[in-house]
Amino acid sequence: MQYKIKEIIESSFESLVEWREHLHANPELSFREEETSAFVVSRLEDMNIPYQRGVAGTGIVASIKGRNPEKQCIALRADLDALPIIEENEVPYKSKVQGVMHACGHDVHTTCLLGAAKALNALKDEFEGTIKLIFQPGEEVLPGGASIMIKEGVLENPKVDKILALHVFPSMDVGRVGFKSGQYMAACDELYLTVKGKGGHAALPHEYNNPVMIIAELLPKLESYLCSLSDGKSPYIFAFGKMMADGATNVIPQTAKAEGTLRTMDEQWRTDVHEKLEHFVADFLNSKNAEGQLHIAKGYPSLINDENLTRSSMQSAIDYLGTENVEEMDVRMTAEDFSFYSQKIPACFFRLGVRNEDLGIVYGVHHPKFDIDKNALKTGAGMMAHLALKALD
């Protein structure tokens, strides 16, 4: 079957490139993927694949039924949304939407799933079971499109037994893929810190309580406190990347704010430190005669790759690509809302190499010069189709 998949993907390669370049040039932000959704629907209609629109707003769910479709159901998922980034690439398919860019490769993921759909649809008389195609909105922002699609029943009717997805990996050469069994990615929470002091004229320090200085003192203390709570065994990330205080050189503002992220790998420790960090901030601000709070927006859970599914998928990848093109990945502190699926059913989230140093394709995701070697589309589409069929075995 893998040779048939490769033939179909190879013959469809020009279409895959065209689809990806169209999506890249017309990015849409999370939960606003109206035109992207319409494009996907148009391609599904061309393939005569039945679908349902409007799941979680702009999401799409399609099904390819083989012989004996009730035997088993495997889902393949791709995300649709782009990021608020100004693209710096000078390519014919550069983003036409000012300030919005497919800098995380979701255009690639969607294209690969469409390519896999074409191959699987052509082979539907040669396998037993059902392949469910999930085109998901809003991966980049809380609460995550995956959580909404699950609530709206995407894993039911028919019930999904296993789910797979891929993600571009700019550190890996094109033609290669990577897998990691077990816990692979971190849980991710958003931190919103507000400090309210007393504003005034900078030249009259006895009349104000400077929230800028308070928050500047608080952040390193907060980091040290979190370190004291760690057992040193479970990795975590605690970082603030944004600060705001609307004052001036001689104007002390009333309020200062900071925003950051907390990444953890242990769910119980994650829950415990949320409460302790909030209390620490409250006590510190009280000691400074200031008000405010640390609000922690609970985000995506840790992504767990099912041991059996991932191990078998990795072997299937070796059969498809060769041993030299399949890597075992390390644990990452990045996060993905695919983790919501992984908490419900056996899941496998694998990596797709897109790097080509000879072409200058070396930039990471979320970078304004991120791009891919287009040959990754063949690898990704083929792998999704092949792994779905092997998962049905």
Secondary structure, DSSP 8 states (H G I E B T S, - for coil): -HHHHHHHHHHTHHHHHHHHHHHHHS---TT--HHHHHHHHHHHHHTT--EEEEETTTEEEEEEE-BSTTS-EEEEEEE---BS------STT--SSTT-B--SSHHHHHHHHHHHHHHHHHTGGGSBSEEEEEEE--SSSTT-HHHHHHHTTTTTTTT-SEEEEEEEEEEEETT-EEE--EEEE-EEEEEEEEEE-B-EETT-GGG-B-HHHHHHHHHHHHHHHHHHH--SSS-EEEEEEEEE---BTTEE-SEEEEEEEEEES-HHHHHHHHHHHHHHHHHHHHHTT-EEEEEEE-----EEE-HHHHHHHHHHHHHHH-GGGEEE---BS---TTHHHHTTS-EEEEEEEEEBGGGTB---TTSTT----TTHHHHHHHHHHHHHHHHH-
